[in-house]
Structures are given as C-alpha cells and as structure tokens.
Amino acid sequence: MDGKAVAETLEAMAASLVALTACAGRGAGIVAPTGADPLQDEADACLDGMAAVGSMEAMMAALKVHFADGYAHAAAAMAAPAVSPQERTAQEMAVTAEVACALTVSERSAAALLDESATLTTRLPLTLSALRSGSISWQHARVMCDETSGLDPAAAAALEAHFLDPEAPFAARGCPAGELVPGRFRAKARSWRERHHPVSIEARHRKGVQDRRLELVPDRDGMAWLSAYVTADVAAGVWSRATEAARALQGPAESRTLTQLRADVAADWLLAGVAEGVPSPKAQVLVTVPVLSLLGAVTEPAMLDGYGPVPPSMARRLVADGAGSFLRVLTDPRSGAPLEIGRRSYRVPKAMRQWLRLRDGRCPFPGCNNHSLDNEADHLLAWHEGGSTGITNLGQPCRRHHRLKHTTAWRPVDATRDRPPGWISPAGRAYPSEQQDWEPPHWPDHAGHAGEDPEGEPPDWPDVLDGANVLGGTGPPLPVDPWPDWALSIAA
C-alpha cells in the first residue's frame, strides 16, 4: 500500500466533502430550480443527497475495514514471534489499544472493529463487496458478521449468498438486504440461520431449555429490568395475553399508554395472580407448521408469529395438546406458503385478519417492527371509493402508520396474495415492503421426492391429513384437529 498515494487520495476526498458540506450548509436555495416547483426540486435534491451520503458512508466504512485489517496484519508481521499464549494476548491488546487511540473509541469498540474487519475480509466477500459499493450499510455488514458467527465456512457462505446473491438458489424474496432497515434484516437473517443451521434446531433448543432463567437488572431513577429467558411459545403467549389485556383496559378515562398498561398488567399477574379489574384473555398466537414436520418425517422448523423459527417438536406439542391460545396453520406442501381466504363484505372477518397476519407478519410500512397482533386491518383503496374487501386490497398497518395513511399523502399500493403492500411517499417515491421469506418444504428421501422436480405433485394430502400412514410407517398419526377453523370453512 502506497502511503503517499493514500494520503493524497484522502486529502482530495476531504476537500470534496468540505465543499459539499458548505453547499448543504447554505440552506434553502442551494439547488437551482429546474421545473415549475422550486420547493419540490429542493426537497428532491435533499432526499437524493441524503441517500448519496448514506452510500458514501458505507463506502467509507469499507475503507475503514481494509485499513483496520491491514494494520492488524502489518502489526502482526512486525511483532516478534510470541513464545507463550500470554505474550500473544499482550500483542493483541497492544494492537487493539493502538486502533482505539487512533479512532478515539473504547478498546471494546476497537476490538469489535478488528474482529469484524477480519471476518469481512476473510469469510464474507459478498458482504464486503456490497459495503464497498454502498448497497448495504455498515450496520447491515455487522448483522451479517453476527449471524454467521459460529457457522462453518460453507454455511456462512450460503447465508451470505441467500441475501446478497440474486442468482443463488432460493434467493431472498422482496426487498434487497440494503433496502431493509438493519433491525428487520437481522430478523430475516436470524430466521434463515435457524432454518438452515447445520446443527439441528431441536438440539440447540434442548440446550436453551436448560438455560432458562429469570433475571433482575437494576437501572437508573429507581427502575429495574425484569426479564425471563423461556421457550418461545411461552414468551409469545405471555406477550399476546398481556397485550390483549392492556388493550381491553384502554378507554377515554385511561391515561396510561399501551406500553405502560402491558407492563402494569404483567406485574399485577406476577404479584397477585389475577389482579382485580385486570382482564385475563387468552393469547392468540399463530404457529405455522410444515405438514411433514407435523408428521415427524422431517425436522424443518415451524414459524411462531412475532418470533420466528421454532423446533417442530414444540409445534407438534402445541397441536397435540389442543392449546387454545395458539392458532395452528399448515403450509402449502408445494410452496411453503399458507392458504388464502376470500370474502365479499366490507367487514373484515376474523379468518381474513388471520390471513393478513400470515401474509404480512407485521406492519407493512418499510422498517416497521410492530407485531401483527397490534395492527389494524385496513382497505388500501377505500370501500366508499370502490375498493373491495379482499386480500389484495387489504393491509394491516400499526396504529401509527394507519394514522399516517389517513392524515398525510403516504399511501399503500400493490398488495398481492403473497406480498404486502408497498408505499408511495408524498414525494412520489416508491418504497417496497418486506416480504415473508417462505421456502418450499424439504422432502425426506424416503418419501420418494428427493432430487425430483420441486413442482412435482406431493402425496395424497387428504390421506395425509386424515392420519393415513403414507410415509412407510415413519411418521406418527396426525393429531386431532390439525387445521384451524377457518381452513375447514374454506374446504367446505
């Protein structure tokens, strides 16, 4: 690396940034009007500028990665060979301290940067390339580092390719990774990791169950955090039940927010069992189960609404026990997607609301993480304007984004059977919504479908769903009433 050339290039970049900052700092009127609406031209220029600066930040982050990793290698090459583990640790501490001082950050932050830089330059070439091009942010790159940690090189490469290589088999559907906010990208990456982890989710779940615990963490201002590490179905059920109870308490005379009510309800239940005046509704949580996992023929995870992949043994237990708090949904054995429901009235029935929860998973506004249980079914094209009550004309925005739709020029558009609506902003820009990342089921070898055309016909599913032994005696009979009530009504 030519130090002089690097310094001259960085100096030129700094001069360009200073000029751009001075231009932006002049405020209104920085853009010469090119059309009939000067203010709209200015607004568009500012949005374009923000997007361009975001891409530049990603490119600069990629440069920081190269420099950090380059310094680590140079320092290691200059150091004398370590004669003991303690000396090796001391050398690493010295490198970390040098980077921390150079960047004016903590040594913990410097150590994280060095570790992530080594991961990106040695294990995640697609991620580093996307960061270098500005198509993902530094936060996205860190998520990829986190979610591939602990995976062998082949599994890490597969996860990276799923989200960053559009030519990969079963590439991620919907928004490219860089168009998802980092929190939502983390959720999708974690979900894919759970489904494809080389170690069975059952084995990892068994270890997690042994680690369950309740924790108390003191905080400032006389407050504290109380958290429970429990199985996902228990956590989802508690959250759903507390949310429903909190919503039942809301009204004109109630000054507490939904968040405050949820915390107060949960505290009352823990301290007094069932507190006076606090409703105790059942939880309503969707659990989507691949039919072959339900039969025990494969170990493909089920999906718990608001959480993500869970072990199939958990789903089988919920179905077999007839847990009334969980709405059980079997997926299409060809595509992995749930079934659609139809209706021809203005009122959105419970069955259709459940379908919306399956299709969207959460509020469809880009980047929103509100769970589907808290959201409201809404017509994209209003009923009085000719809109129908069908899946392709319905969304389920959270209350905040429902208000946004009705009080501003933001509008949802182009929902389909399997895809939630995208949004058009007041500036006329289109922003896609995140899609569910459904996958076709993984056929077991002994079912006669391994290596065959994925579009081929599945077994005789009515026989399977009646508990017939179609898998050579390897799967247990289907538990009683595996279909939710709405699925039975469709069949009728």
Buried (B, 14 or more C-beta within 10 A) or exposed (E): EEEEEEEEEEEEEEEEEEEBEEEBEEEEEBBEEEEEEBEEBBBBBBEEBEEEEEBBEBBBBBBBBBBBBEBBEEBEEEBEEBEEEEEBEEBBEEBBEBBBEEEEBEBEBBBBBBBBBBBBBEBBEBBBBBBBEBBBBBBBBBBBBBBBEEBEEEBBBBBBBBBBBEEBEEBBEBBBBBBBBBEBBBBBBBBBBBBBBEEEBEEEBEEBEEEEEEEEEEEEEEEEEEEEEBBBBEBBBBBBBBBBBBBBBEEEEEEEEBEEBBBBBBEBBEEEEEBEEBBEBEBBBBBBBBBBBBBBBBBBBBBBBBBBBBBBBBBBEBBBEEBEBBBBBBBBBBBBBBBBBEBEEEEBBEBBBBBBBBBBBBBBBBBBBBBBBBBBBBBBEEEEEEBBBBBEBBBBBBEEBBEBBEEEEBBBEBBEEBBBBBBBBEEEEEBBBBBBBBBBBBBBEEBEBEEEEEEEEBBEBEEBBEBBEBBEEEBBEBBEEBBBEBBEEEEE
